[in-house]
Amino acid sequence: MKSTVAFKFLFTLLPFASGKEQPQKRTVPHPQKDVIDGKHNSLRRVEEKSQTTSQACTIVVADALAIKPGENHAPEIMCKMNPSDMGGHANLVRIIEGTDQQKKDLLDMWESNEIRSGKSKLNHGLGAYFDDECIALPADLDVKINISHGPDRRQLSSTMGDTPILAVRVTDKYGRSVSEDAANVSSNIFGTDAGHVDTVNLKSQLEACSFGQVQVLAGVGDENEAAPGVIEVSIDEALEDGEDLFVHSYTVVWNAVVAAVEDLLEESLPGPYQHVMVIMPPCEDCWFAAWAFFAEWGSLFQGSYYSYPNTQLKQWGFNKDLGMSGVFDGTGFDADGDLTCSMGTPQYGDDAGEMCFNPAKSWQLGWFNHFGGQKLLDPSVGAKSFESAVITIVGSAEYDVRKKNHTQPVTVKLETATGSDFFLGFNRATGANSGVMGSQDKVTVTQVEEGDGEARAYSAMLSDLGEGDMYTIGDFASTGDDLKVSVSRIDTDSTAPGVAIVCVTYNDDGLCCSDQEFLQKVANHGKYLCKCQGNCKTDFDCLGDLVCVTRDTADGTEDMAVDGCQGSGMTGVNYCAERPSPTYLQYLGNTGRPENVHPLGLCQGDCDSDDDCDQDQGLVCYKRKGFAMVPGCEGLGARGKDYCIPSSR
């Protein structure tokens, strides 16, 4: 059993409060450090080279993916400069340099969603100094009152539909580039034929995880494309410069590439593309594998990291305004430690990365909000709208199998009446999610820091639950009641889709099945039934150790009584009840499925041969017709099914 006490989601790259002593805040180094001989040096102050002729810039925020676990940095807050200050280019950026208080205020506003990347304006005033890396804010500027949200002129692309993507293969000032030519770059991203076909790539994963709701296009067929979706440019900058391997600010390199691409295409980016992936040559001393802007179109990769599907998908996620996903382990918050989500722990490898998104990110993407793929439980403060709910959750990779079944959601949202909601999902390890690194085939409980699951937010996987596990959220939504999530059944052996039977309840015991006394037929497609519920076909349709009581007998009698239940029920309907004894006939399945119940034990079926029965118990398969009695066993069992009995019989 797993449980937790009530907590409020606190996030400064830190933990959730749980009524316990809080861990020490993790030190977050500045992401734009120069690295010399492996040591971090202070970011230099802006050299007063130029002054702005404009009064404001658009704030854009980028996040980077560290190569080594635990070395992530705080997001970088930048200015997308006014074209009048950039020689007419509309997409050149500068790091915002200011006092410690100014930088703290900006980061706080970003984390609370008061700043939106690509939308918010910073009114820095006329004559602000800037150089090729930074813009210096006046020391007396109060940034909190100088952020505005004018008309949103950006066109944040949809998470569905045609998605043309451009890859830019860059040759730096020393003639260095990635070893793959344009054709192989195209293959690694789009799966195009370059003498070989890369079967796991950005295109294949996005289309598989979204079930075709995203259609990735390899460019737009522009005459400048050297291969489908790939252009090549040369710049007079480098991430590593000379023998000292001095690591340049990646914004300087980004600006050089953007200017070169816009000059080549003769239009401002993103132009007809929804995403632009800049591919730089390998950088030996760079701490990052890639970085991308939130809610924008741009990303930058160094070396072979551009070819890794999980790295590709994570940068795409940043562009779609998805936050990172971590874990809270009781001692602190690992900002990208979630092993169940592409926005969590990265997988580095060209053929690795067959994983999708956790339930919180899936809710934000909106891919499963059709045909009951999303379910909302809303016990709002002061007015609980439900006491308990039994939910059959399907893994995201099998959404197509249950697509028209409104009773089987992929993601479940537990509304808290705050921005910090909880989400449930079944982390089914199959198909597009077959490479998921942790919590395979378990139910996951995830919480977002804010945003209601509708906007950018960090998320944390709080627990994973196997069959029989329970997780408790104390004082849920300030109702004074504990909300309990329990898992009654995980079924991955029957016909697809695999499912998890989850109960969300305010009941003290937290169980999916309350004390049921009267026979009741429920609208649950005859599966995963509680005591006295029907209509079951096999014992495997019943939860726990319940058996399916067959009520049409050999002599045609129906509506026979069911031990432990009251009432006559419905004609011809079979009901689940407690198994009276170990020798009561129990039908679990046939043809060796489900695998977890084979070999079959005493008085269990359906067997086809002695090999289906437990040889260690000396059992053999007894063949019968109709409801013929089975030697040494009680009950009728399922019509025409065969059961295992001792060989001495």
C-alpha positions, 0 to 999 in steps of 0.5 A: 500500500502506498500513501501520502499526507496532504500537501500543497504543490510548491515549486522553486525547482523544489518539493511539494509540502507534505507537513514534513520538514522541507528539503534544502533548496537545490542551488540552481546555477545560471545557464549562460555560464562560460565554461573554461577548463570545466569551471563556471565563470561569472557571466560578463556584464554588458559592454556598452556598445549600442543603445536601443531606439525602441522602448520594448522587446518581446520576452522569450524563454528557453530551457535546455536539456543537460547531458548529465542528469541533475545538471539542469539550469533555470530557464533563460529569460531573453528579449526578442529584440525590436527589428529596428535595433537588429538591422531589420531582423525580427527574431534575434534575441539577447539575454536579459542582464540586470540586478539580482532583484530584477532577475529574481522578479522575472523568474518568479513571474515566469514560474507563476505564468505572469510572463508568457514566452513570445507574448509578454512585453518588457518595457525597458525604455529608450537607450537601453544598452545591448551588445551581441549577447545581452541587453542591460536593464536600467538598475532602477527599472521595476520589471514587475510593473513594466511587463505588459501583454499586448495583442498576441501576434505570435501564431502558436501552432496547434498540437494537431494537423499538418506540421511542416518542420525545417532542419538547419544543418550548420557549418561553423566558422571552422568548417565543422558540422555534424558527420551526417549529410543532409540526406541522413539528417532528413532520415534521422528526423523524418524517416526519409530514405537515405539508403537506410530508413530510420524507423524511430524518429520525430515524425514516427513518434509524434504521429504514433503518440497522437494517433495521426492527429499530428502529421509531420511534414519534411519541409515544404519543398522549398528550392533551398532544401538540400534534402527533404526538410533540410537546408544548409547554412554557414556562419562565422560563429562557433560553439567552441572557438579555437584551441582553448575550446571557449564555449560561446553563448549559444544565443550568439550562435542562434542569432547568426543561424537565424540571420543566415536562414532568413537571408537564404529564404528571403523571409522571416522565420518561421515562415511556412514552418511550424518548427525550426531545428538548428543542428550544430556540430559536436561541442566537447565542452558544452553541458547541454544536448539541446535547448528550445524556446517555450511556446515558440518555433525554435530549437538548437541541438549540438552534435548527434543529439539532434538524431535522438527521438526522445531529445527531438520530442522533448524540444518539440514539447518545449515549443508547445509550451510543455513544462518538464516532468520530474519526481518528488522522492521525499528528499527533493524534486528532480526536475526532469526525473520522470521516467514515464514521460518524454518531458522527463528523464531523457533517453540518449540513443538513435533507436531509443525513445519510444515513449509518449507523455504522462497524463498531465501532458496528455491532457494539455496536448488535447489528443485524447479529448474525443470519445471519452478519452479524458475524464474529469472528476470534480469534487469542488471545494465545499460541494463534492460532486462524487463519493466514489468512481470506478474507472477503467483506464486505458494506456495512451498507446492503445487509444485507438483500440478503445477509441469509441468506448466512452467508458475507458479514458486515457487520462483522468483529471482530479480537480482541486479547484486550484491550478494544482490538479492531479492526473491519473493514467495507465502507463501501458508499455506497448506500441509507441510507449514500448520504450518507456523507462519506468513504472511500466504497466502501472497506474501513475499519479501525477500533479501539476504545479499550476495551470489546471493542466491547460497551460505550461507547468512543471509536473511531478509523478508522485507515485506508481501503483500496481494491482492492490496498491493504494495512494492517499491524498490527504485533505483533498481540495481542502474538503477535509476528506482524504481522497484515495486512489486504489487499483483493483485490477491490471489486465494486460493479458486479455485481448487489447486494450490492456486496462487498469481498474482504478477506484477513486473514493472518499470511502474510509476503506478506499476500495472499489467495491463497497458492500453490495448485497442485492443483485445488480446488472451494471453498464460495465460491458460485463467486465471487472465486476464487484460482488453481486454485480453482473453480467459476467461471462467468466470468473476473470470478469470478476474483481479479486477472488470473486467467481462468476455464478452461472445461472442457466443450468443443464435443465434450463432453470434460470434465476437461481439464487446467488450465495451472499447476494439478495434478490432474483436479479435479471433473467439469464444474467450471471453474477459475481460472488465469493468463491465458497471453497477452493474446490468450487469451479473457477473459470479463468480463461482459455488457450493459455490466456491470461498468462498470469493465471496459468498453469491452472490450479485445482478445479480451475479452467478452461484447460485444453490439455494436461499441460494447462494444469499445474503438474506439480499438483498432479493435476490433469484436464477433465473433459466434459460436456455442458454442465456435467459434474466435475469429479472432486469439484463443486458448482456448475462452472461455465457451460462446456468448459473443462477443468483441472482435477487430481490425476487420481480421479 
